[in-house]
Amino acid sequence: MGVSGDPIPVTVSEQNSTLYLDIILKDGAVLLSLEENNNSIKMDNIYPNPVIDNVNININSKDNQQINIIIFNEIGQSVTNTQQSVQIGNNLLDINTSDLPHGLYQLIIRDKNGNTVNKKFIK
């Protein structure tokens, strides 16, 4: 069994292309893994968690685009599916969750290219 941590983002060009470097120490050897992030969005944070009536989402977008926001309940059913416009840079989105019953949820954001990012939250 090796030792592993969170991947380290490394910016490799002026166009903000990001590669994720994963360094794993195993049996005295160093294993490197490099993965390119093609997402045009990054979900930095969601709060509050647990939520009450609204969940706030911090999103950083590389483009002006329409994104799809889907919330799944703990048994995998889609309970909310909306589209929002985001601008280049930091965006703060406010999603109404007042109609959702208490439970564990997964929030998935799909960018214009079909790539996804996700976070879990509790209501």
N, C-alpha and C positions, 0 to 999 in steps of 0.2 A: 504494500500500500504506500502510495506516495503522499507528499504534502502538496496541497494546491490551495490557491487563494482566488480572489476575484481577478478576472482578466484586467489587464492594464491597457487603457486606451492610448494609442500613439498616433498623433497627427503626422501624416507623411507628405502632405502637399499644401499649397496655398488654397486649394479648393475645398479644404476641410474634409478630405477623405480620411477615414479613420480605420485603422487596423487594430484588432484586439490581440494583444500578446498575452499568452497564458504560459507561465513558467511553472513546471512541475518538477519537484525533486523526488527521485525514486531510486533507491538502492545506490546512493552515491552519484547518480547520473542526473544531469539536467535535461529535461525534455521541453522543447519549445513548440508551441502551437500558435499559428497566426491565422486570424479570421478577419475578413473584410466586412465592414458594416456598410451595407448598401441602403439602409433605411434613410429616408429623407426627413425623418422625425426622430426625436428622442423625448421620452417621457421622463422628466426629471423627478417629479414628486407628485403625489396625490395626498390631499389632506382635507379635513381632519380624518383620522383613521383611528377609531371607528367614526363613521359619518352619522349625521342626524338627518337633515333634509336635503343637503347639497354636498357634492364632492367637488373639490377644486383640483384641477389638473394643470400642472406646469409642463408645457410642451415647447421644445425648441425645434423649429422647422428650417430646413435648408432652402425651401421654396415656398412661394404663395401657392396654396393648394387646398382642395377639399379633402377632408379626412373622414373616415367612418369610425364612429365610437360605438362599440358593442359591449353590453354588460351581460355576463352569464351568471346564473345562480349556481349554487353548489352541486346541483345535479346536471349541469350542463345546458340548461335551457336559456335561450336568449330572452332577456327580459326588457332590454332597451336597445334600440338600434337607431342612431341618429347620425346626421352629417353636419359637419361644421367647417367653416372656412378658417384657415390659419395663414398668417403672414410670415415672411422670412424673419427669423429671430425668435425671441421669447414670446409665448402666448399663454394667457391664463384663461382656462375654460371653466365654467361653472355648470355642472350637470345636476338637475333635479333628481333626487332619489327618494323624495317623500312618499311615493307610492310603493316603494319596495319594502317587503317584510324584513324583519331582522334575519340576519344570516351572513354567510361568507359569499363574496362575489369576486369575479374576475373581470377586470376592465381591459378590453383589447382595443387598440387603435390601429387602424389599417391606413397606410399612406397611399398616395396616388399610384404607386407602383405595385401595390398589393402586399408590401412588407408590413409586418406587425410588430408592435411592442405591447407589453402587458404588465399589469400590476394587480395585486389582490387587495381587497378592502373588506372591512366588516361593517355591518349596519346593525 
